[in-house]
Amino acid sequence: MIDDDAVALSNLQRQVIHGTPEIGEPKVDSAAATIRRLNPHVTVETHATRLIAANALDLIGRYDVVADGSDNFATRYLVSDACFFAKKPLVTAAVGVFDGTLTTIRAHERSARGVPNPTYRCLFPEPPPAGTIPACAEAGILGALTGILGSMMALEVIREIVGFGEGLVGRLLMLDARALRFETLNYGWDPKNPLSGDSPTIQMSDVR
């Protein structure tokens, strides 16, 4: 677990791994303690730090599958780029006020047709302009929605490890909580993407 934040009261309606007694504690310590209470045989490695370009490859390169639930676009792009260079599969989810998305990125591999798998930048070429999408603290998040997306992320990670079913590579699963409707958007490799396109401009040194 990588997180440099501390537990706050406003987190508790959606981050159920923490409780009121843990307010003020580092999130990684609180989460690790909860996991140990659930199952003492689970080994938890915590990194009470912010993921930045200087440490991303080192941290991500240690693990087999990466699950990203970060709340900002800069971190999402950094995680995706680092997973590409570290050759690690990425399960990434995001939530809005009443909606959520989930997909799996294996951009370091090719499809059965020999075409490169899409990157996060193929799906979202650029982050939205600053200020156009309010942060969680400003807009609020429907608490149950993060639980749904978190469980689906866990399921997708298990599917990646075990290798069963049809994964979400090249597919964006979208949830509209207001209508309780699921939709799936197919997306593919963009030869113009700056990470793995025909003329890439992002290098490994950019995430070191």
N, C-alpha and C positions, 0 to 999 in steps of 0.2 A: 504494500500500500504506500502510495506517495501522496502526501498532503502536508502543507505547511500551516494549515489553519487550526484554530481552536474551536471547540464546541460552543455554540451560542444558543440561546433560548429559541431564536427564530428558526434554527435548524430542526428542532425536534418534531415538528409536524410532518416532516417528510424523510428525515434521516434517522430511521427507527433503530439503527444500530447503536445510537447514543441515548442516554437518559438524562433526566434533570440533575442527578448528582454529579454528572460528568461535565457540566457547564464550566468552561474555562480550561479544561484539559486539552492537550493536543488530540486532534481527531484520530490520528493513527493509534495512539495509546488507548483511547476509549474503545475504538473498534476492535483492536487486538484483544482487549480484555473481554469484550462480549463474545468474540469467537472462541476464546479459551473456555468461557463458561459453557458454551454450547457443545464444544468438542475439544477436550484438552489434547487430543492427538494431532490436531492441525498445527502445522508450523507456520507462523506468521512472521514475515519480514517487513519491518516498518522503515520508512524513510520520511522523517519529519522535515521535509524540505520542499521547495517549489521546483517543479520540473521546468528547466530552462535549457537553452541550446547547449550550454557548457556541460550539463550532466545527463542529457536525455539518452544518448547512445549508450553510455555506461550503465545506466539504470535499466533501460529497456532490454539491453542485450543479455541480461542475466536470466530472463524468464522465457517460457515457451509460448505463452499466449498473453496478450495485453488486453485488458478491459478498460475502456476510457469512458468515464462519466463526468468529465470536466465541464465547467459552467461558462467557459469563454472560448471564443474562436481561436485566439492565438495559441492556446494550449492544444486544442484539437488538431490544428494544422501541424504543430510541432510533434505531437505524438504520432500522427500519421506519417510524417516525413521520416522520423526516427525509426519507425517500424519497417519502412521500406528499406532503409539502408542496413538495418539489423536483421532483415529477412525474418520478421516475426509477424504472425497473423494478428489482426486487430479487430476486436469487437467494440463498436463505438455507438453510444446512445446519447440522445439529447432530449430535453423536455422544454416545452413552453408553458404558458399558463394552463392551457387545456389540451395540449397536443404533445406527441412524442414521436421520435424516429429511432430506428435501429438498423444497422447494417454491419457487414463484415468486410474487412479489407485484407486482401492477400495480394497486394500490388507487386510483390517481389516474384510472383509466379505467373505462369501463363495458363490460359484456358485449354480445354481439350482440343480446340481448333487452332491452337498455337498463337493466339492473340494475347497480348499482355492483359492481365487483370486490371480493372480500373483502380485508380487511386482516389483518395478523398478529394483531391483537387479536380478529378474528372467529374465528380458529383457536384462539388461546390468550388468552382474555379477561384472565386475571391470571397473573402468575408464581407458581410454587409457593411455599409458605411457606419462609422461610429455614431451611436446615439439612435439608430433606427430600430434596434431591438432592445427593449429594456432588460436590465439584469434581473435576476431572481429577487433581489432585495427590493427592487422598484415595482415589479409587476406582480410578484407572488407566484407560487406554484401550487397546484392542487396536490395535496400531500399523497393521496392514494396513487396518483399517476406515477410517481417515482418508484413506488413499490412494484407496480406492474412492469415498468420498463426494466427495473433492476432484476426481477425474476426472469424476464425474457432474455436479458443479457446473460444471466447465469446459464439458462438453457442453451443459448447459442455457444457459449464457451464450452459447455459439456459436449455439444455436438461437434465442435472443432477438435476437441481432444479425442473423443471416441470415434468420430468419423461416421456418423449415421445421419440419414436424412439428407435433404437438400439445403445446404447452407445459404447464407444471405450474401454471398459474394456476387456483386453486380445487381443486388436487389435492395431497395430501401423500403423497409416496413414502416408505415405511417399509421399512427393511432390518433383519432379524433375522439377525445373523451366526451365531448358534448353530445355527439351522436352515437358514441360507443361503436365506431366504425373503423375497421382496419382496411387499408389499401396498400398495394405493393407497386412501387415504381421500379422498372428495370432501367439500368444505366450501364454504359460501357466505357471502354478505354478511349480517352481523347488523345489523339496523337499530338495535339498542341499543348497538353498539360506540361507544366514546367518541371515536373519531377521525373517522369518516366516516358515523356513524349519523344518525338523524333529529334528535337533539339532542346534537351533539358538544360535549365539554367540553375537549378538547385543542386548543390554538391554536398557531399558528406561533410565537408568542412563547415557548411552553414549550420549544422546541428551539433557542432562540437565546441 
